[in-house]
Amino acid sequence: MAMILNGKEVSARIKDELRDEVKAMKARGIEPGLAVILVGDDPASAVYVRNKKLACEYIRINSFEYILPKETSEAELIELIQKLNNDSSVSGILCQLPLPEHISEEAVINAIDPKKDVDAFHPVNVGKIMTGNYDFVPCTPAGVMELIKESGIDVAGKECVVVGRSNIVGKPMAMLLLHQHGTVTICHSRTKELAEKTRCADILIAAVGIPEFIKGDMIKPGAVVIDVGINRIAPKKLVGDVEFDTAEKLAAAITPVPGGVGPMTIAMLMKNTLKAAELNKTC
Ligand code: NDP
């Protein structure tokens, strides 16, 4: 049976450490604040925004919420972002994706001041992640790296296979593994003989967005398996991109869904917000 990499527990530990850090920052006159913008009424996005607000409350930093109607224009949204860029009480800005179709995600991401871009999606921050000299690490891949650390496995020299090549998860994930000296293969929808590739992985990351796509027979015995996927298959049932029951029989360590990568993403967002507060401090 695999070791369960409990993201809920690890993230709770990290948030406790961050809460202490916030206390120390406030004593130095730094008051971190996170602005979260939600456009429209996507129920999953609303849940994510609520969880982010709760995390801010837990570590005792200010959160500023902007819930905008789905008819909001791109110009109005960018105007708000510019206002927040110039607001010294706002250390970090996050615009919850996806956005309604009439708004260009690229234009919105580009409007955020890179020093307040706690999601690390701005091209300046993406470029920094490529070079390895970064201020902000994208939250989900950063959370995955923490869970790999928790498994006790050293990434250096290991075969790492990332299934998924999105800008948000797959690509930055691959870069972080590379910076830790993993040998990285990135797979996607055009990859041939996927199972052959995943079966070579000492560390397998699934970020596909298809429920239970990675089956037990696609996993190398003893691998560390990290499931980034969050798929709602019934009103009260979430599953990942990995078929947990078959995978856990072979893996050395595995993340559950829910309670694996998801809570880590939010803890890493809090970490980035404190980093942003340091970067933007005026005193
Ligand atoms: P995207 O849809 O942007 O990317 C999915 C990737 O999977 C693409 O690169 C796609 O390939 C690849 N893919 C699709 N089908 C196949 C296939 N049959 N074989 C191999 N590869 C395939 O998703 P995201 O990266 O944004 O998210 C991935 C998952 O992670 C989702 O379930 C999402 O909900 C979850 N997620 C979880 C977070 C968390 O905090 N835990 C945060 C963000 C996302 P191609 O590029 O060729 O189309």
Residues whose N, C-alpha, C, O or C-beta is under 5 A from the ligand:
A	BS01	NDP	T140 V163 G164 R165 S166 I168 V169 G170 C187 H188 S189 R190 A207 V208 G209 V228 G229 I230 N231 V261 G262 T265
